[in-house]
Structure formats: structure tokens, C-alpha cells
Amino acid sequence: TRTLEAIQYTRGNLQILNQLALPHETIFEPVINVQDGHAAIKTMKTRGAPAIAIVAALSLAVDAYARLEKNEFKTVEETKEFLLSSLEYLKTSRPTAVNLFDTAAKFTALVDKVQGEAKEPKDLVQPIIEAAEKMLIDDVQDNKNIGKHGAEYIVNNVRDKSNISVLTHCNTGSLATAGWGTALGIVRDLHRNNQLKHAFCTETRPYNQGSRLTAYELVYESIPSTLICDSMASALLRLNPSVQAIIVGADRVAANGDTANKIGTYQLAITAKHHGILFVVAAPSTSIDLSMESGKEIVIEERPANELVTTTGVLLDNNQSTAVRTAAQGINVWNPSFDVTPSELISAIVTEKGVAVKQPGLNEFDLKSFLS
Ligand SMILES: CSC[C@H]1O[C@H](OP(=O)(O)O)[C@H](O)[C@@H]1O
């Protein structure tokens, strides 16, 4: 079966699925320049650490392609200035997921590398377009490898491999990546291998990535699944012994394994520890920030209060999605979009390169060695 896709691209043309309208309306919107790319990411029409980086890169690719077609670049220097300033601008869209910053650094290095031999603007633009297009391919391949490594790890490390249910948080599937997904990719592999009894997903307040996006992906592919409120996770673990692993994604993993992920991840790690089950982080190596020794340095994005005091994606009688206020007027709001789970609560970090685990007796991962 096909999985859903959040990004539609052909050279010079980019459309993104407006995830604010899911699951009720499937609306693809054009992204014609970096301003559109920045807005799609900032408003969370596009979200998910890998998808954010890919849409940012492709928005630069279509913007530069259009300018080249219209001969708007007069010199190589002017072209370089446009590319580098666009990357700096795209980095201001959301601060926590490292993938966007990793991509901006790689593309800046690419511009620096090719500028020496560049004779005309297209000599700078073409390599950027090709690098952006390659991300679409590489991301899906990375996720397939994550799915394979993660499913193997879970089957080999649970108590009862004939009775595996898992709980996942937020959305880490085809709607957060170029396809297949990270944590949800592991769920897909377990299901495809007939190793999954049931997948539980949390609602993931306040944006509801779980009830609106993950539930949508699971139902779309007929994966046996049940939606719970975030507040039900501990009761589920206490009452359902088949739930033997919690699998989540990541926005930024520090060198010691501390992981920034959707708000609510930290308390899932605490309850996994209390109930003695696996807590597994799934992420491509582009989500690992080796420049950060620990999670203390990770910037946590705070989102607008209106995203918490309303319920996004409510379906009105006229079949339009909208946000409806639920909280009392005048109440103060704290709305961090992520939290940091310390490495000692994490069983394993599954990447496309394999599964990182801690040395016996150690509370931290050594991801520098793992990735070297
Ligand atoms: C594979 S997506 C990783 C990560 O991104 C999500 O955050 P958001 O929906 O705010 O972009 C969530 O934290 C996922 O786990």
C-alpha cells in the first residue's frame, strides 16, 4: 500500500500538504520561493524535523530555478549572496530541529566549494537544486533503514516477541518526512513483518499531531491501532502488558544522547522507566547534533498561546477545518513545543546507520564514536 506524502516536487515546482487542515481536508499549496517555504514551516503547515529541512531546501531550489529561468542573476557573486542569505533566512523559521541547520551548513559549504570554478550563475544554482532533490531520495532510504534496524532491535529486546504492542507520540511518519517515517517507520516494519500486535498513539496536545496525523496514517494503512489522550499513557502501560516499547522521534539529539522531541516525550520516558519497558528514539543521523555535548544547550521553541487555548483542525458543519477556543479567556499559557529526555531514560537510538546503545553501566551514549 502507498503511504501518504506531504511533499510533491518536480524541478521548478513544489507543493506542500497543508497539515493544519488534516485529517479533514487534503489541501496541497504551492511553494514558489523561500518566503513561502519559511511561512509553511513557521505556521506548521509543514512540520517534522526531516520534512522541515527538505521543504526549506526545495523552496530554495524552486526560488533559484525561477530566478535563473528569468535571468535575474547578473553575476556569480550576486547568485552566491542570494543563496547564502536565503539559507540564513530559512534558519529563522523554527529553532529546535537540527536538520534544517544541518542542511543550511551543508548547502553553504557546497556554495563555497563550487564558487571557485563558477563561470556563470547556473554553475552555483544547479548543484544546490541537485543537492535539494537528493534529500528527497536519501530521506526515504534513511527511514527504510531506520525501520529495519528499529524493528530488529525491538523484537530482539522485548520480553515476549509474540506479543508486541507499541506506543508512539506525535507524528513521525510520512507526514513528517519524505516518506515511510522514523518512529512510525519502525511501526510500519513491525506491521509488515507480522510482528506487531497493536500500535497505540497519543493525541499529542496541543497541536494534535497524533490524533490528526499519526492516526490518519495508521488508519490509511489499516495498521491495528488505538488513539489515547496523552494523560492515559501510564494507565495503558500498567493495564496492558503487551505494550513493551515506546517509540518516538527526535528533533535534536545531543552527543551524549539527550533528545529534544515533542513536548510530552520526557514524561513518556519516565513512565517507560517506571514500567520497565523499552524507550526507543528513532532519527536519521541528520538529527544528531554532535556540536552539542548535552541537551542542556538545546533551544526549546515556544509556540503562540492561541495554539494551546484552541483545538486545531476542528471540523465545522460546512466541512471546513478551523480552530475552536477551549480555554478560559485571560488564562496565562506556557506552550513549549518540545522537551528534552535525558540519555539515562533512553534504551536505544535507532538511526539509518544502526542502533546506538549505552555501554553497560554508563548513563550516556557516545554518539561521536557511534557515527565516526
Ligand atoms: C520525524 S519528525 C521528528 C519530530 O518533529 C515533530 O515536531 P513538530 O511536529 O513540532 O515539527 C515531533 O517532535 C517529531 O518527533
The ligand as a Tripos MOL2 file, in Angstrom:
@<TRIPOS>MOLECULE
LIG
   15    15     1     0     0
SMALL
NO_CHARGES

@<TRIPOS>ATOM
      1 C1         10.4140   12.6650   12.2640 C.3       1 LIG1
      2 S1          9.7060   14.1470   12.8630 S.3       1 LIG1
      3 C2         10.5930   14.4540   14.3130 C.3       1 LIG1
      4 C3          9.8200   15.2990   15.3150 C.3       1 LIG1
      5 O1          9.2410   16.5170   14.7670 O.3       1 LIG1
      6 C4          7.9590   16.7320   15.4120 C.3       1 LIG1
      7 O2          7.7940   18.0550   15.8600 O.3       1 LIG1
      8 P1          6.8230   19.0840   15.0500 P.3       1 LIG1
      9 O3          5.5780   18.3240   14.6850 O.co2     1 LIG1
     10 O4          6.5900   20.2120   16.0410 O.co2     1 LIG1
     11 O5          7.6590   19.5090   13.8650 O.co2     1 LIG1
     12 C5          7.9780   15.8000   16.5940 C.3       1 LIG1
     13 O6          8.7570   16.3170   17.6640 O.3       1 LIG1
     14 C6          8.6490   14.5990   15.9470 C.3       1 LIG1
     15 O7          9.0010   13.6100   16.8500 O.3       1 LIG1
@<TRIPOS>BOND
     1     1     2 1
     2     2     3 1
     3     3     4 1
     4     4     5 1
     5     4    14 1
     6     5     6 1
     7     6     7 1
     8     6    12 1
     9     7     8 1
    10     8     9 2
    11     8    10 1
    12     8    11 1
    13    12    13 1
    14    12    14 1
    15    14    15 1
@<TRIPOS>SUBSTRUCTURE
     1 LIG1         1 GROUP 0 **** ****
